[in-house]
Amino acid sequence: MAVFDAYKDWVRRNRQWLSSAESMANTLTWLLPDRFAESELAPEA
């Protein structure tokens, strides 16, 4: 369990960085060109 405890400690110490990275990843997914290519929204848009 030492590895898991080290991971938990790292996450706690880097909470702000992880939050920013997650937010950036969520934002970037909206910019992907094929995001709606196979959805039903594409033909209607």
N, C-alpha and C positions, 0 to 999 in steps of 0.2 A: 504493500500500500504506500510505500515511500514515494513512488512515482506519482501516484494520484494526489498525495498530499502536496508534493512539489508543484503539480499542475494547479491545484486549488490556490496555493499561495501566489503563484504567478498571475493567475486570473484576478485575484483580489488586488494585487499591486498594480496591475495594468488595466483596471476597469475602464478608465476614461479612453485609453488608446483602443481597447476592444470595441467600445461603443462607437467611436469615430470610424473605425474600420468597417464595422457592420453597417453603419449608416451610408458610408461611401459605396460599399458593395451593393446595397439596396438601390441607391441612386443610379449606379452604373448599369444595373440590369434594365432600367427603363430606356437606356440608350442603345441597347443591342438591336441591330437592324432586323433580325428575324424573330423578334419577340412575339409578334402577332401574326406571323406569316401563315400559320396553319390554324389559326383560331377562326371562329365565326365572325369576329369583329372586323377582320380585315376586309372582306368583301362589302360589308355594310358601311364602312367608314368612307 
